[in-house]
Each structure stands twice: as structure tokens, then as C-alpha cells.
């Protein structure tokens, strides 16, 4: 499977005929990074496939639990400190949260918008092929549908059945201090930012698809300009200009 991943990564990120290669975090196969205690899972690792995202999320927690230093830190931690803070409730973050709960960890799952946000922002009725077809991801999060609406309904059901409810908050900064990770939330309008959340470990599963590119030209902030196509039927009979030449533009 590693050979398949390496070939896919090369095709996706280093086999371009033109353009620049996107900078990605330094992530090892077990989800660890060059910052001890910080893990990265999912789309941010450079492979935007649902099964791989779920697999990396669950395996990060498994690797964490197998680390003797983590277990030792759990025994000595102060009150109010989580074992792990999971940032992002997409496929990777949700799979990690399920694995954390199954492993008896004290965790918090942060989400800035909505669960499985990337999938829910796909066009209505979009076919979603869960490749590789014969792969069963690690952990409890599994895929039983290949169309957007029944897929996200089933994924939300699996999260609810595990009794997991994300904490709605946008984490804007992570600070490593005194052997802990401090997750800082953004400041609300007209108010003060809440105290940072402390955790022994942090798993970053924020994905990349939500950060759409803008042209930087006058007029792109008008109401008739969209960055996503949710339902093509809304534009029946209209004259539409699609900007771009990638997968999303072709699909639109």
C-alpha cells in the first residue's frame, strides 16, 4: 500500500506539467511531525482520498496510545488538561475522535464550521468514489455510500452513535509551552478570546479544500460570484462563466 501511496503522491504533487508544488507539512508515515507531540492527519498530509484520511486519523491515535511517554504524561497531567486536542471534524478528525473514545482518552474535537465540511460543500448529488475499493481503513469510521447525500448522512450517524459532538470553535494558533499544547481560539466580535485549551498532544486534521483561491480582482466580492457550486439547478437558463482548469472547474 505504501508503494501505491508514493505513486499517487508523486502524480498529484510532483508530476505536474506546469505550476508550482504546494508546500505541505513534514509528516511521517505514523502522523508524527518535526514538532514532538504534534500529529497531522488527512488531506493535509497530501493525499485527498477519504479512506486514506480516515485511516491516518485512526492510526495517529493508535500510535499515540502506544507511546510510553504519552501514557506516563497522562498519569501525571493536571486537572483540566486533555489527553489530545483534535482540530477539525472532517473524515480524519472524526475517525481520530472515534478511536480516541474507544481508547478511553480524554479528548476534545474542535470544528470551525460543520462536520465533514468539505464533503457537504460538494455539489448536490455528486458521486464520491471511495478508492481504493478493496481498502478497509483502520478504526471504526467506514464508508458505505458513493453519493454525497447518503454518504454524509451515514458519516454523521456514525459520529453520533459514538456519542461524539464537536466543540464549535476556530483554533487560530497552537502554542507549545511547558510540555503542553495550548490551542488558542479566535477572538469573537466585541469580546475577548476564551482561555486556551491545554492538551498533552494535538492532532491537526483541518484539510485544505476549504481554502479556495481568489483572483484578487475587482468585483469578485459581488453576490453573483461563487467559490463553490452547490446545486447546478440553481443556474438553469443563466449565462455562467467558470474560471479555472482543474478538476473542480471541469466538474462544474
C-alpha positions as CSV (number, residue, x, y, z in Angstrom):
1,X,0.0,0.0,0.0
2,X,2.9,2.4,0.7
3,X,4.0,1.9,-2.9
4,X,0.5,2.9,-4.1
5,X,0.6,6.0,-1.8
6,X,4.0,7.1,-3.0
7,X,3.0,6.7,-6.7
8,X,-0.2,8.7,-6.1
9,X,1.6,11.4,-4.2
10,X,4.1,11.8,-7.0
11,X,1.4,12.0,-9.6
12,X,-0.6,14.5,-7.5
13,X,2.1,16.8,-6.3
14,X,5.3,16.3,-8.3
15,X,4.3,15.2,-11.7
16,X,2.7,18.5,-12.8
17,X,3.4,19.6,-16.4
18,X,3.5,23.2,-15.1
19,X,2.9,25.3,-12.0
20,X,4.4,25.1,-8.5
21,X,4.4,22.3,-6.0
22,X,2.3,23.1,-2.9
23,X,4.1,23.2,0.4
24,X,2.9,20.6,2.8
25,X,3.8,19.9,6.4
26,X,6.6,17.5,7.2
27,X,4.7,14.4,8.2
28,X,5.9,10.9,8.8
29,X,4.0,7.7,8.0
30,X,2.7,7.4,11.6
31,X,1.4,11.0,11.5
32,X,4.2,12.4,13.7
33,X,5.8,15.7,12.7
34,X,9.0,17.6,13.3
35,X,7.3,19.0,16.4
36,X,7.2,16.3,19.1
37,X,3.7,15.6,20.2
38,X,2.0,17.3,17.2
39,X,0.3,15.0,14.7
40,X,-1.1,15.7,11.2
41,X,-3.7,13.5,9.5
42,X,-6.0,13.6,6.5
43,X,-5.9,15.8,3.4
44,X,-3.1,17.9,5.0
45,X,-0.7,15.0,4.5
46,X,-1.1,15.4,0.8
47,X,-3.4,12.6,-0.2
48,X,-7.0,13.7,-0.6
49,X,-8.7,10.3,-0.5
50,X,-11.4,9.6,2.0
51,X,-10.3,6.2,3.0
52,X,-6.7,7.3,3.5
53,X,-7.9,10.3,5.6
54,X,-9.9,8.1,7.9
55,X,-7.0,5.6,8.1
56,X,-4.4,8.2,9.0
57,X,-6.7,9.7,11.7
58,X,-7.3,6.4,13.4
59,X,-3.7,5.3,13.2
60,X,-2.4,8.6,14.7
61,X,-4.4,7.9,17.8
62,X,-3.2,4.3,17.8
63,X,0.4,5.4,17.6
64,X,-0.2,8.0,20.3
65,X,-1.6,5.3,22.7
66,X,1.4,3.0,22.0
67,X,3.8,5.8,23.1
68,X,5.1,5.1,26.7
69,X,6.0,8.8,27.2
70,X,2.4,9.7,26.4
71,X,1.0,7.2,28.8
72,X,3.4,8.5,31.5
73,X,2.3,12.0,30.9
74,X,-1.3,11.0,31.2
75,X,-0.7,9.7,34.7
76,X,1.0,12.9,35.8
77,X,-1.2,15.5,34.0
78,X,-3.0,18.3,35.9
79,X,-6.8,18.7,36.0
80,X,-8.3,20.4,33.0
81,X,-5.7,19.1,30.6
82,X,-7.0,17.0,27.8
83,X,-5.1,13.9,26.5
84,X,-5.4,15.1,23.0
85,X,-7.0,18.1,21.2
86,X,-8.2,17.1,17.7
87,X,-8.7,20.1,15.3
88,X,-11.1,19.5,12.5
89,X,-14.1,17.2,12.3
90,X,-13.7,16.0,8.8
91,X,-13.1,12.4,7.9
92,X,-9.6,12.3,9.5
93,X,-10.6,14.2,12.7
94,X,-13.8,12.2,13.2
95,X,-12.0,8.9,12.7
96,X,-9.4,10.0,15.2
97,X,-12.2,11.1,17.7
98,X,-13.8,7.7,17.4
99,X,-10.5,6.0,18.0
100,X,-9.8,8.3,21.0
101,X,-13.1,7.5,22.6
102,X,-12.6,3.8,22.1
103,X,-9.2,4.0,23.6
104,X,-10.5,5.8,26.7
105,X,-8.7,9.1,26.1
106,X,-9.9,12.4,27.4
107,X,-10.2,14.5,24.2
108,X,-11.8,17.5,22.6
109,X,-12.8,17.7,18.9
110,X,-12.8,21.3,17.6
111,X,-14.7,22.3,14.4
112,X,-14.9,25.8,13.0
113,X,-17.9,25.3,10.7
114,X,-19.6,21.9,10.4
115,X,-18.8,18.2,10.4
116,X,-17.4,16.8,7.2
117,X,-17.5,20.3,5.8
118,X,-15.5,19.5,2.6
119,X,-17.9,16.8,1.6
120,X,-21.0,18.8,2.5
121,X,-19.8,21.6,0.3
122,X,-19.6,19.3,-2.8
123,X,-22.3,19.8,-5.5
124,X,-25.7,18.2,-4.9
125,X,-25.8,14.6,-5.9
126,X,-22.1,14.4,-6.5
127,X,-20.7,10.8,-6.9
128,X,-17.9,10.2,-4.4
129,X,-15.8,7.2,-5.2
130,X,-14.1,5.8,-2.1
131,X,-10.9,4.4,-3.6
132,X,-9.1,2.1,-3.2
133,X,-12.2,-0.2,-3.3
134,X,-10.6,-3.1,-1.5
135,X,-9.1,-1.0,1.3
136,X,-10.7,-1.1,4.8
137,X,-9.4,1.9,6.8
138,X,-8.2,1.4,10.3
139,X,-10.7,2.5,13.0
140,X,-14.5,2.5,13.2
141,X,-15.3,5.1,10.6
142,X,-16.3,3.3,7.4
143,X,-17.8,4.2,4.0
144,X,-20.9,2.6,2.7
145,X,-22.2,5.0,0.1
146,X,-20.8,6.7,-3.1
147,X,-23.2,9.7,-3.5
148,X,-22.9,12.9,-1.4
149,X,-26.2,13.0,0.5
150,X,-26.4,9.4,1.8
151,X,-22.7,9.4,2.5
152,X,-22.7,12.5,4.7
153,X,-25.9,11.3,6.4
154,X,-24.2,8.0,7.2
155,X,-21.0,9.6,8.4
156,X,-22.9,11.9,10.8
157,X,-24.8,8.9,12.0
158,X,-21.6,7.0,12.8
159,X,-20.2,10.0,14.7
160,X,-23.5,10.4,16.7
161,X,-23.6,6.7,17.5
162,X,-20.2,7.1,19.2
163,X,-21.6,9.9,21.3
164,X,-19.2,12.5,19.8
165,X,-20.2,16.1,19.5
166,X,-17.6,18.6,18.2
167,X,-16.9,21.8,20.1
168,X,-17.7,24.7,17.7
169,X,-14.6,26.9,17.8
170,X,-12.0,28.1,15.3
171,X,-8.5,27.4,16.5
172,X,-6.2,30.1,15.1
173,X,-3.0,29.3,16.9
174,X,-1.3,26.4,18.6
175,X,1.4,27.1,21.2
176,X,3.8,24.6,22.7
177,X,4.6,25.5,26.3
178,X,5.8,23.6,29.3
179,X,5.2,20.2,27.8
180,X,1.6,21.1,26.7
181,X,-0.1,22.3,23.6
182,X,-2.2,25.4,24.0
183,X,-5.0,25.8,21.5
184,X,-5.9,29.4,21.1
185,X,-9.4,30.3,19.8
186,X,-10.1,33.4,17.7
187,X,-11.5,36.5,19.4
188,X,-15.3,36.9,18.9
189,X,-16.7,40.2,17.7
190,X,-16.9,42.7,20.6
191,X,-15.5,40.2,23.1
192,X,-12.4,38.6,24.5
193,X,-10.9,35.3,23.3
194,X,-11.5,32.5,25.8
195,X,-8.6,30.9,27.6
196,X,-6.6,28.5,25.5
197,X,-7.3,24.8,25.7
198,X,-4.5,22.7,27.1
199,X,-3.6,19.2,25.8
200,X,-0.8,16.7,26.0
201,X,-1.0,16.0,22.3
202,X,-2.5,17.8,19.3
203,X,-3.8,16.3,16.1
204,X,-4.3,18.7,13.2
205,X,-6.8,17.5,10.7
206,X,-8.0,20.7,9.1
207,X,-7.7,19.6,5.5
208,X,-7.0,22.1,2.6
209,X,-10.1,22.1,0.4
210,X,-11.9,24.9,2.4
211,X,-9.2,27.4,1.5
212,X,-10.3,28.3,-2.0
213,X,-8.1,30.6,-4.1
214,X,-9.3,34.1,-5.1
215,X,-8.3,36.1,-8.2
216,X,-7.6,39.3,-6.4
217,X,-9.6,41.4,-8.9
218,X,-12.3,44.0,-8.5
219,X,-15.8,42.6,-8.4
220,X,-15.1,39.1,-7.0
221,X,-16.9,40.1,-3.8
222,X,-20.2,40.6,-5.6
223,X,-23.2,38.4,-4.7
224,X,-23.2,36.8,-8.1
225,X,-19.7,35.4,-7.6
226,X,-19.4,32.0,-6.1
227,X,-16.4,29.9,-5.0
228,X,-18.4,26.6,-4.9
229,X,-21.1,25.0,-6.9
230,X,-23.7,23.5,-4.6
231,X,-26.6,22.8,-6.9
232,X,-26.3,23.3,-10.7
233,X,-30.1,23.5,-10.9
234,X,-30.0,27.0,-9.3
235,X,-28.3,28.3,-12.5
236,X,-30.5,26.8,-15.2
237,X,-31.0,29.2,-18.0
238,X,-28.3,31.6,-16.8
239,X,-25.1,32.5,-18.6
240,X,-22.2,31.2,-16.4
241,X,-18.5,31.9,-16.5
242,X,-16.3,29.3,-14.9
243,X,-12.8,30.4,-14.0
244,X,-10.2,27.6,-13.7
245,X,-9.0,24.5,-15.5
246,X,-8.7,21.9,-12.7
247,X,-10.9,19.1,-11.5
248,X,-13.5,21.4,-9.8
249,X,-13.8,23.6,-12.9
250,X,-14.2,20.8,-15.3
251,X,-16.8,19.1,-13.0
252,X,-18.7,22.4,-12.6
